[in-house]
Amino acid sequence: MEKKRYSSYAQIEKELEILKIEKELNIQRIILNVHHVKDGLSPINIIKEILGDYKSIISNHSGTIFNIALPFLISWFRKRKRGN
């Protein structure tokens, strides 16, 4: 890393002010990311994520699931009606 050369104190002050603002921005980004992680790890959001995953899986394969389950449900209902 090459050393910077300043010709006046005003340039040094300007550079320090820029670095101070960049530092504050980085701190605020870290705080925002921590809040996002906290929100993501709340029990309600975890349940929503799990249900959302199952919902997408079921919706993508609902025809297949229905075609597999329907014969079992029909045979179960027939057996139940006969008393077996």
N, C-alpha and C positions, 0 to 999 in steps of 0.2 A: 504494500500500500504506500502510495506516494504521499509525502507530507505536503499539506497545503500551506501556501504562503499568503499571508495577508498583508495588505499595504496600509490598513488603517484599523483602528479599534471599532469603527462602525461596521466593517465587514465581519469582524469577529462576533460582535453583538448580534448581527443579522443571522450568522450561522448558528449561534447558540439558541436564538429564538426559534429557528427552523427545527433544530434538533429537539427542543423542548416540546414543540407542537407535535412532532412526529412521535415522540415518546408518549404523550397524552393520548394520541389517536390509537396507538398500539395497546395501551392500557384499557381504553374503552372497548376495543375489539375483543380483548381477552374477557372482559366483564360480560360482554354480550354473548360470547360463546359459552361461558359458564352458565348464564341464564338459559340458553337454548338446551344445554345438556341437562340442567335441572328439570326443565319442562319436559324433555323427552323421557326422563327416567321416572316421572310421576306414575303412580299405579294406574290412573285412568288412561294416560296416553299409551302405556304398555298394553293394556287390555284392548284399546282401540287398534293398535298396530296388529296385535294377534288376530283379532276379529276381522280386520281388513284383509290380512293375508289369507285367512280361510275363506272369506267371502270371494276374493278374486279367484282362488283355486276352484271353489264350487261353481262360480259363474262360468269359468272357462270350460269346465267339464260337466256341466249340469245335464246335458243330454246323455252322456255316457253313464253318469250316476243314476239317472232316471231309468234308463234302459236296463241296467243291472238290477236295480232295486224293485222295479215294478213286478217282475215275475215272482220274486220272493214275497212281496206284500200280497199278491193275489192268492198264492198258495197258502199263506198263513191265514188269510181271511176265510178261505174255503174250509180249511181244517177247523177253524174256530167255529164256523157256523154249523158244521156237522157234529161238533162236540168231541172231536179227537184231540 
